[in-house]
Amino acid sequence: MKKMISILAGIFTLLAVFAAYTSAASKPTFSITPSSSTYKNVMTNYSTYNKYTKQYYVLRSYLEELEKRGGGTLILNSGTYTIPNTL
């Protein structure tokens, strides 16, 4: 009986690891720099979009896209990002 429980626990562990791996693998990865444009140029028509708020809207657009897709990774390449608002 103990052997059967150990085998089942091992199988469930493998299934959990496989499910986590395939779930993470299907999530998108975006990489941006301080000079990147917003995701698909959304938010550029906002009245508050300007040279001072551009990087805020770039980050916000990618974060909102990742939220729509159910997660993923956003890589910020080195540089200085000016963020005048809370994300």
C-alpha positions in Angstrom: 0.0 0.0 0.0 2.8 2.4 0.9 4.5 1.6 -2.4 1.3 2.4 -4.3 0.9 5.7 -2.5 4.6 6.6 -3.3 4.1 5.7 -7.0 0.9 7.8 -7.2 2.6 10.7 -5.4 5.5 10.5 -7.9 3.1 10.5 -10.9 1.2 13.5 -9.5 4.4 15.4 -8.9 5.5 14.8 -12.5 2.2 15.9 -13.8 2.3 19.1 -11.7 5.8 19.9 -13.0 4.8 19.2 -16.6 1.7 21.4 -16.3 3.7 24.2 -14.8 6.3 23.9 -17.5 3.8 23.9 -20.4 1.8 26.7 -18.8 4.9 28.9 -18.4 6.2 28.0 -21.9 3.0 29.2 -23.6 3.1 32.7 -21.9 4.5 35.6 -24.1 7.8 37.4 -23.4 8.3 41.0 -24.3 11.5 43.0 -24.2 11.5 46.8 -24.1 14.1 49.6 -23.9 13.7 53.2 -22.9 13.2 54.1 -26.5 10.5 51.5 -27.3 7.0 52.4 -28.6 3.8 51.4 -26.9 2.4 47.9 -27.6 0.9 48.2 -31.1 0.9 52.0 -30.7 -2.0 52.0 -28.3 -2.3 54.9 -25.9 -0.4 57.4 -28.1 -3.6 59.4 -28.7 -4.1 60.1 -25.0 -4.0 63.8 -24.2 -1.5 63.0 -21.5 0.9 61.2 -23.8 4.0 63.3 -24.3 7.8 63.0 -24.1 7.6 63.0 -20.2 5.0 60.3 -20.0 6.0 58.1 -23.0 7.9 55.5 -21.0 5.0 55.2 -18.5 2.6 54.4 -21.3 5.1 52.0 -22.9 5.3 50.0 -19.7 1.5 50.3 -19.1 0.6 49.1 -22.6 2.8 46.0 -22.2 1.6 45.2 -18.7 -2.0 45.5 -19.8 -1.3 43.2 -22.8 0.2 40.6 -20.5 -2.8 40.9 -18.2 -5.1 40.2 -21.2 -3.0 37.1 -22.1 -3.1 35.8 -18.6 0.6 36.4 -17.7 4.0 36.4 -19.2 7.3 38.1 -18.9 8.3 41.7 -19.5 12.0 42.3 -19.8 13.3 45.8 -19.2 16.6 46.3 -20.9 19.2 48.5 -19.3 18.5 52.2 -19.3 16.7 54.9 -17.4 12.9 54.7 -17.3 11.0 57.8 -16.2 7.7 56.7 -14.6 5.6 59.7 -13.4 2.6 57.6 -12.4 1.9 54.4 -10.5 1.7 51.2 -12.7 
